[in-house]
Amino acid sequence: MKISISGVRGIYGKDLSSKNILEFCNNFSTLIKSRKCVIARDTRPTGKIILDNVCAALMQNGIDVYNLGMVPTPIVFREAKKYGAGIMVTSSHNPIEWNGLKFILEGRGINEDELAIVKTKQVIKKEKFGKETLIESDYITEAAKIIGSVKNNPEVVVDIGGGAARNVVPELLNKIGCTVKTINNNLDSSTSGPDPTTDTLSDLIKNTKKIGFAFDLDSDRMVIVNDKKKRSPDLTLGLGIVKSIQLGYKKFVLSTDSSIGIEKYIVAHGGEVWRSKVGEANVMQQILANNADAGGEGSSGGFILPEFTMCRDGILTSGLVASMLEQKEFQNAISMFEKYFQSRTKIPIPVQYHDKTIERLNEKLCDHYELDLLDGIKIKINSDSWALIRRSNTEDIIRLSLESTDIGILKDKQTEITSLVNESYEEIK
């Protein structure tokens, strides 16, 4: 089981049990000042039973529950801003057998201090029993107002990936003026996996003439296909930023693993950039701390527009991108961003050795490179090239991310650093 500000994740029935669900929700109840909480789930097979456990745990602590049923994560975040709190039953991009809980307060993901409370047994004085109400969201209507109308009814293909996007994305894109075709509507027959950032998306590529959007199971991640190619998740974030600048926004927060090409685009257009640790909750904290307008996380294709939803919002982003299809700036931005090559790999090292491995690696690198220790170790190779080594918040692996405009430099550094990470592990284990 993995526990972080990204949520609680595990394999239900193996390392994540009903007892765990009840305990975490009980502890989270102490943070809900409004005594109201929105709940929902994605399409994972274990979603309904976990949602029932969540509902029971909250109600027994006097929390009134507002049940959205099966909807995407961004909708839960939006509604949680109104009601004061939310819990989304999802494991985001993890394999299907995984599931978990994402905790939301006042429309944002919880921080480290709040996570400590969720993890620690809390005693609650129970004065009443909460009630459950089934609710619907105005998400589609309000998202359409921000996006505006799309010209010339472009054909858009949506790879639902068997996830929660199926009830929302087609309706939103139709509403703003797109002609929409969907594939992989059902989980049991989907040919794409739960994570579009790593899937080949071959069926979407085959079906797409102009542009295609692929979603993960809870629809906060979105990856773009066009010109018969799957684009990097950083491009999703980059195009969200391009549209934000068109809308007049100037201040942005990017996770430390997001493309330097996006940062350069922002600066070239008169904007300001702050960097955060990886993870949407960390990005959101920096947005709030700096009163920034928008931001996101390149590795997950996650664009955040906090005035609408304080989380990665692949649904809204798909509409924003569709609204730019007829603009010259759309292709210009793609041409700029695709000059930057990204590589993101996983190094299998037991979780108990992650910290010591990274410490030893730091000793090996500090005399040879300019290092940024905001989140793991980030190496500045040159003005257009970097590498980041950090432990994952969601999986039992060390992540290695690299970017460069020179594919040769990227490949050489990937080989070199992977070898150094494994060497460091062997020395400390």
C-alpha distance (Angstrom), angle and dihedral (degrees) to the residues before:
residue distance angle dihedral
M1 . . .
K2 3.81 . .
I3 3.81 119.8 .
S4 3.81 121.0 -172.5
I5 3.79 141.3 124.8
S6 3.82 84.8 -79.3
G7 3.81 87.1 66.9
V8 3.77 142.7 -98.9
R9 3.81 113.5 -55.8
G10 3.77 133.9 177.5
I11 3.78 145.8 122.9
Y12 3.78 106.4 -73.0
G13 3.79 110.8 -124.7
K14 3.81 92.1 20.2
D15 3.81 113.6 54.7
L16 3.81 96.7 -10.2
S17 3.82 116.5 60.7
S18 3.79 139.2 174.7
K19 3.80 87.0 -104.8
N20 3.82 89.8 57.7
I21 3.81 91.2 48.6
L22 3.80 92.3 51.1
E23 3.81 92.8 47.2
F24 3.81 95.4 48.9
C25 3.80 92.4 46.6
N26 3.80 91.4 46.8
N27 3.80 90.2 53.6
F28 3.81 92.5 44.7
S29 3.82 89.0 53.6
T30 3.80 89.7 71.7
L31 3.81 89.9 63.4
I32 3.81 95.6 53.1
K33 3.81 104.2 98.0
S34 3.82 94.3 173.2
R35 3.83 91.2 54.1
K36 3.81 86.1 -135.0
C37 3.80 126.6 106.9
V38 3.81 133.9 -178.0
I39 3.81 115.8 -143.9
A40 3.81 134.5 -172.5
R41 3.82 143.2 148.0
D42 3.78 141.1 -144.2
T43 3.83 125.8 -127.4
R44 3.82 99.8 -79.8
P45 3.82 111.9 132.7
T46 3.81 92.3 -119.4
G47 3.80 93.4 48.0
K48 3.79 99.5 97.7
I49 3.80 97.0 50.5
I50 3.80 91.5 47.5
L51 3.81 91.4 47.2
D52 3.81 89.3 53.2
N53 3.81 89.3 52.6
V54 3.81 91.0 49.0
C55 3.79 91.5 49.9
A56 3.83 92.9 49.6
A57 3.81 93.8 46.9
L58 3.78 93.1 51.5
M59 3.80 96.3 43.7
Q60 3.79 93.6 50.3
N61 3.81 87.4 57.6
G62 3.78 92.6 54.0
I63 3.81 96.0 -99.9
D64 3.80 116.5 143.4
V65 3.81 107.6 -132.5
Y66 3.80 124.2 -145.1
N67 3.79 107.5 -163.0
L68 3.81 119.3 -155.3
G69 3.80 93.6 177.3
M70 3.80 114.5 -150.5
V71 3.82 109.7 -0.9
P72 3.83 138.2 132.1
T73 3.80 121.5 -83.2
P74 3.85 95.6 -111.4
I75 3.80 89.7 61.5
V76 3.80 90.9 54.4
F77 3.80 91.2 50.3
R78 3.80 90.9 50.1
E79 3.80 93.7 49.4
A80 3.82 92.1 42.9
K81 3.80 88.0 61.7
K82 3.81 88.4 60.4
Y83 3.80 98.2 42.3
G84 3.81 98.9 35.8
A85 3.81 101.9 -115.7
G86 3.79 144.0 29.8
I87 3.78 144.4 -173.1
M88 3.79 121.9 -156.0
V89 3.79 117.6 -163.2
T90 3.79 102.8 -142.3
S91 3.76 144.5 110.7
S92 3.81 91.7 -149.9
H93 3.83 109.0 -148.0
N94 3.82 97.8 -5.3
P95 3.85 119.9 117.5
I96 3.81 117.5 -73.2
E97 3.82 95.2 -102.0
W98 3.81 89.5 61.3
N99 3.79 125.1 83.8
G100 3.76 137.8 162.7
L101 3.79 150.8 147.7
K102 3.78 131.8 -76.4
F103 3.82 113.1 -160.8
I104 3.81 121.3 -148.1
L105 3.81 130.6 -171.2
E106 3.80 123.2 -173.2
G107 3.78 90.0 -16.0
R108 3.83 98.2 -51.4
G109 3.77 135.7 90.3
I110 3.79 116.2 -95.7
N111 3.81 121.4 -93.7
E112 3.81 129.7 -131.7
D113 3.83 94.4 -89.0
E114 3.80 91.3 51.2
L115 3.80 91.0 45.7
A116 3.81 88.9 56.6
I117 3.81 88.9 58.3
V118 3.81 92.1 47.6
K119 3.82 88.9 53.5
T120 3.83 95.5 47.5
K121 3.80 125.6 76.4
Q122 3.80 109.7 -102.9
V123 3.80 127.7 -165.3
I124 3.79 115.1 -141.5
K125 3.78 127.3 -165.3
K126 3.80 102.5 -133.1
E127 3.79 112.3 -146.7
K128 3.80 101.8 161.1
F129 3.79 143.8 -1.5
G130 3.79 117.3 -102.7
K131 3.79 124.8 -128.0
E132 3.81 131.2 -128.5
T133 3.81 123.9 -130.2
L134 3.80 126.4 -177.0
I135 3.80 110.6 -135.1
E136 3.82 141.2 179.0
S137 3.80 128.6 -146.1
D138 3.81 133.1 -126.2
Y139 3.80 88.9 -144.7
I140 3.82 97.3 121.8
T141 3.81 94.8 48.8
E142 3.80 93.6 46.9
A143 3.82 94.6 43.6
A144 3.81 89.8 52.3
K145 3.82 89.8 55.2
I146 3.81 91.4 56.6
I147 3.81 94.5 44.5
G148 3.79 98.6 43.8
S149 3.80 125.7 -161.7
V150 3.80 123.4 -31.1
K151 3.82 117.0 -136.3
N152 3.81 127.0 -123.9
N153 3.82 97.3 6.5
P154 3.83 96.8 -94.0
E155 3.79 118.2 -152.6
V156 3.79 109.6 -111.8
V157 3.80 124.3 -174.4
V158 3.81 118.0 -153.3
D159 3.81 122.8 -160.3
I160 3.80 100.8 -155.6
G161 3.80 91.0 -171.8
G162 3.80 88.8 -148.7
G163 3.79 89.4 -71.3
A164 3.77 140.7 124.5
A165 3.82 92.4 -80.3
R166 3.81 90.5 84.1
N167 3.81 94.2 83.1
V168 3.80 97.0 43.3
V169 3.81 118.3 25.1
P170 3.84 98.8 58.6
E171 3.80 91.2 47.7
L172 3.81 92.8 49.4
L173 3.81 94.5 47.1
N174 3.79 91.6 46.7
K175 3.79 90.2 49.2
I176 3.81 93.6 55.4
G177 3.82 92.3 48.6
C178 3.80 108.8 -88.9
T179 3.79 126.5 133.9
V180 3.79 102.6 -127.6
K181 3.79 132.1 -154.5
T182 3.82 119.4 -179.8
I183 3.80 132.1 -157.8
N184 3.81 132.5 -175.9
N185 3.77 93.1 26.4
N186 3.81 95.3 161.7
L187 3.79 127.7 57.2
D188 3.81 96.0 -140.0
S189 3.82 93.1 55.9
S190 3.80 101.7 32.7
T191 3.80 116.0 129.8
S192 3.80 92.4 -161.7
G193 3.78 123.8 73.8
P194 3.80 129.8 -123.3
D195 3.82 94.2 -90.7
P196 3.83 116.7 58.7
T197 3.81 91.2 -174.0
T198 3.83 90.0 69.2
D199 3.82 101.5 26.7
T200 3.82 118.9 97.2
L201 3.84 90.5 -130.8
S202 3.80 89.0 -151.2
D203 3.82 94.5 158.9
L204 3.79 92.0 50.6
I205 3.81 91.2 49.0
K206 3.82 89.9 50.1
N207 3.82 93.1 49.7
T208 3.81 98.8 42.2
K209 3.81 122.3 96.0
K210 3.81 100.9 164.8
I211 3.79 110.8 2.7
G212 3.80 138.3 -17.2
F213 3.79 134.0 -166.7
A214 3.82 125.1 -153.3
F215 3.81 123.0 -163.4
D216 3.78 136.8 -163.8
L217 3.81 121.3 -127.5
D218 3.80 96.8 -83.2
S219 3.83 94.2 35.2
D220 3.78 100.7 -126.7
R221 3.84 91.3 112.0
M222 3.80 119.8 65.0
V223 3.81 132.0 177.6
I224 3.81 126.4 -166.9
V225 3.80 129.6 -133.0
N226 3.81 121.9 -167.6
D227 3.81 137.9 144.4
K228 3.83 86.6 27.2
K229 3.81 90.7 -64.8
K230 3.78 135.6 109.8
R231 3.80 107.3 -126.4
S232 3.78 125.4 -143.4
P233 3.82 116.6 -94.6
D234 3.81 87.0 -118.1
L235 3.81 87.4 67.2
T236 3.81 89.8 60.4
L237 3.79 89.8 55.3
G238 3.79 91.3 42.4
L239 3.80 94.1 54.3
G240 3.80 90.4 46.9
I241 3.81 87.7 54.8
V242 3.82 91.5 47.6
K243 3.81 90.5 54.8
S244 3.82 90.7 45.5
I245 3.79 90.6 55.6
Q246 3.81 89.2 50.0
L247 3.81 87.7 53.7
G248 3.81 89.7 54.3
Y249 3.81 102.2 -99.9
K250 3.81 117.6 143.5
K251 3.82 110.2 170.3
F252 3.79 120.3 75.2
V253 3.80 141.5 173.5
L254 3.80 119.0 -152.3
S255 3.79 126.0 -174.2
T256 3.80 112.8 -113.5
D257 3.83 90.6 -108.5
S258 3.81 94.5 55.8
S259 3.81 120.8 110.5
I260 3.78 117.9 -79.7
G261 3.80 85.2 -143.8
I262 3.81 88.9 69.7
E263 3.80 91.2 50.5
K264 3.81 90.7 50.3
Y265 3.82 90.8 49.6
I266 3.81 91.0 52.5
V267 3.80 93.6 48.5
A268 3.81 91.8 45.9
H269 3.81 88.6 55.9
G270 3.80 94.6 50.4
G271 3.78 97.8 -95.4
E272 3.80 134.6 134.6
V273 3.80 127.5 -127.5
W274 3.79 135.5 -157.7
R275 3.81 124.0 -176.2
S276 3.81 125.9 -137.5
K277 3.77 138.3 -175.0
V278 3.80 115.3 -83.1
G279 3.81 115.3 -84.5
E280 3.78 130.6 73.6
A281 3.82 92.3 -109.2
N282 3.80 89.7 56.0
V283 3.80 91.5 47.9
M284 3.79 90.2 49.2
Q285 3.80 92.7 49.8
Q286 3.80 89.8 54.0
I287 3.80 91.2 47.1
L288 3.80 90.0 54.9
A289 3.82 93.7 42.4
N290 3.82 92.5 52.4
N291 3.79 97.6 34.3
A292 3.80 87.4 -122.4
D293 3.80 123.6 174.5
A294 3.80 101.8 -135.3
G295 3.79 144.1 -25.3
G296 3.74 143.9 149.4
E297 3.75 153.0 -179.4
G298 3.80 119.5 -74.6
S299 3.81 97.1 -160.3
S300 3.80 92.3 62.6
G301 3.78 98.6 36.3
G302 3.78 84.9 -115.5
F303 3.82 119.9 160.7
I304 3.83 117.9 -179.9
L305 3.80 125.1 -159.5
P306 3.83 100.2 179.7
E307 3.77 97.7 -166.6
F308 3.82 85.6 67.2
T309 3.81 106.5 26.0
M310 3.80 127.6 -3.2
C311 3.79 94.4 -142.7
R312 3.80 141.1 59.7
D313 3.78 103.5 -62.1
G314 3.79 114.3 -166.7
I315 3.79 91.1 168.9
L316 3.80 96.1 58.3
T317 3.81 90.0 40.4
S318 3.80 92.4 56.0
G319 3.80 89.2 57.2
L320 3.81 93.5 45.3
V321 3.81 90.7 51.1
A322 3.82 91.9 46.7
S323 3.81 89.2 53.8
M324 3.83 90.1 61.1
L325 3.81 98.6 49.4
E326 3.81 94.9 104.0
Q327 3.80 93.8 46.1
K328 3.79 125.1 99.9
E329 3.80 88.4 -138.4
F330 3.83 90.0 64.8
Q331 3.80 94.1 65.3
N332 3.82 92.6 35.7
A333 3.80 90.2 56.5
I334 3.80 92.6 47.7
S335 3.81 90.0 50.1
M336 3.80 90.8 52.6
F337 3.79 97.7 44.1
E338 3.80 95.0 45.8
K339 3.82 90.0 61.5
Y340 3.81 85.0 76.0
F341 3.80 115.8 77.5
Q342 3.80 118.5 -154.4
S343 3.77 131.3 -163.4
R344 3.80 124.1 -172.8
T345 3.79 118.5 -178.2
K346 3.80 137.6 167.9
I347 3.80 123.8 -127.6
P348 3.84 111.3 -157.5
I349 3.81 106.5 -133.2
P350 3.84 123.5 147.7
V351 3.79 110.5 -97.8
Q352 3.82 94.2 -123.0
Y353 3.82 89.0 64.9
H354 3.79 98.6 47.3
D355 3.81 99.0 96.9
K356 3.80 96.0 43.8
T357 3.81 91.6 45.4
I358 3.80 91.2 54.0
E359 3.81 91.3 45.5
R360 3.80 91.0 53.5
L361 3.80 90.9 45.8
N362 3.79 89.8 53.3
E363 3.80 89.5 56.0
K364 3.80 90.0 53.7
L365 3.81 95.1 47.9
C366 3.80 106.3 36.5
D367 3.81 95.9 84.0
H368 3.79 94.5 47.4
Y369 3.84 107.0 41.3
E370 3.78 142.8 33.9
L371 3.82 102.8 -105.6
D372 3.80 133.2 -158.5
L373 3.83 112.6 -160.3
L374 3.81 98.4 -173.0
D375 3.82 91.0 115.6
G376 3.78 116.6 3.3
I377 3.82 111.7 -45.3
K378 3.80 121.6 -36.8
I379 3.79 115.7 -170.5
K380 3.79 120.5 -155.7
I381 3.81 104.9 -146.0
N382 3.82 97.0 171.8
S383 3.81 137.4 -37.4
D384 3.82 91.5 -70.7
S385 3.82 101.0 31.2
W386 3.80 135.7 67.6
A387 3.79 142.8 152.2
L388 3.81 129.5 -149.0
I389 3.79 126.1 -161.1
R390 3.80 116.2 -171.4
R391 3.76 141.2 143.9
S392 3.78 115.7 -102.5
N393 3.80 121.9 -107.2
T394 3.80 91.5 -152.2
E395 3.82 109.1 30.4
D396 3.81 138.1 41.9
I397 3.79 94.4 -108.0
I398 3.80 141.8 89.1
R399 3.79 112.7 -113.6
L400 3.78 123.5 -139.1
S401 3.80 115.7 -164.7
L402 3.80 124.4 -179.5
E403 3.78 136.8 176.5
S404 3.78 133.9 -174.8
T405 3.78 141.6 148.1
D406 3.82 85.4 -133.0
I407 3.82 111.8 70.0
G408 3.82 89.8 -163.1
I409 3.81 92.7 58.2
L410 3.81 89.9 46.7
K411 3.80 94.0 53.1
D412 3.80 94.1 43.9
K413 3.80 93.4 49.6
Q414 3.80 92.2 45.3
T415 3.80 90.4 56.1
E416 3.81 93.0 43.6
I417 3.80 96.6 47.6
T418 3.81 95.2 42.4
S419 3.79 87.9 54.7
L420 3.82 91.4 48.7
V421 3.82 92.5 49.5
N422 3.80 92.1 51.2
E423 3.80 90.7 44.4
S424 3.83 90.4 51.7
Y425 3.80 90.7 50.2
E426 3.79 92.7 50.8
E427 3.80 90.4 51.3
I428 3.81 96.4 53.1
K429 3.80 104.2 35.2
